[in-house]
Amino acid sequence: HYQNECRFDIAETFKSFIIEEKIDGVVAVGGGKVLDLGKLIANELKIKSICLPTLASTCAAYTPVSIVYNEQHEMIDFKILEQAISLTLVAPEVIVNSPKEYLVAGIGDTLAKWYESDPVLSAIKNPSVELQVAQFAAKSCLDNLLANSRKGLKDLEDDVLSYELTQIIETNILLAGMVGGFGDHYGRTSGAHSIHDGLTLVPGTDKYLHGNKVAYGILVQLAIEEKWEEINKLLPFYQELGLPSKYKDFGVTEKEMEIVANFSETDECMLLLPQEISATVIMDAIKQLEMI
């Protein structure tokens, strides 16, 4: 029944089976999409959900959110769930055997926790303790990844479960999940994920991993914010890890990027940024980024 996608129609098939068989819980094993599907089903039936991630490519194993797609692989819903995950079990010994490109994508996705939440959280006067925890977790994501990614990825290639590799795994799943968990609306997503969501509307981009599209989205967001110094600081790190830094890395044309800009112009995630947002502003940022 599972078709490598988290979709409402696939969830319905599983729900019918679960009701028929009087099953009282869902165990989801795998990457982000299968975990999102398991959580979605359990949430709608109000039964227990257990997440066993085999990749550290997103914080899906920890976060009560399901990203829902349609049959064309376009993202159609960012569903915040009413119930938390009953149990998340992370076995780093399993993740050390996962493909490197998934961990790299996870680093891209998790870097966004800081860059997306900081402009939103920093604008709040007298933040609550929960929001302070979210901001601390977001900054820790950035610091941990910049400090440990190079060695951690080498250790993954060498099948060594080192301190640095464990730090990346726990940062991508646990710390990343805390940012949205405590920050809620202010800590989940802003500009980078909006660019990701827009890219899913461009045919052919479904073959690229979620975290890679988000990583590119970080640079576009920083360009919108005119934080060129930060971009120049990140680019060598991106190149070293193999993260995309331009739309050409996705085989996408400038014309197709206009689809992304038009989507993000009215997207509520992008509108969380304090800048004046329009399709022209987004396109200008995209073009400038491509030039550097």
Secondary structure, DSSP 8 states (H G I E B T S, - for coil): ---SS--HHHHHHHHHHHHHHT--EEEEEESHHHHHHHHHHHHHHT-EEEEEES--SSSTTT-SEEEEE-TTS-EEEEEE-SS--SEE---HHHHTTS-HHHHHHHHHHHHHHHHHHHHHHTT-SS--HHHHHHHHHHHHHHHHHHHHHHHHHHHHHTT---HHHHHHHHIIIIIHHHHHHHHGGGTS--HHHHHHHHHTTSTTGGGS-HHHHHHHHHHHHHHHTT-HHHHHHHHHHHHHHT---SGGGGT--HHHHHHHHHHHHT-TTGGGSSS---HHHHHHHHHHHHH-
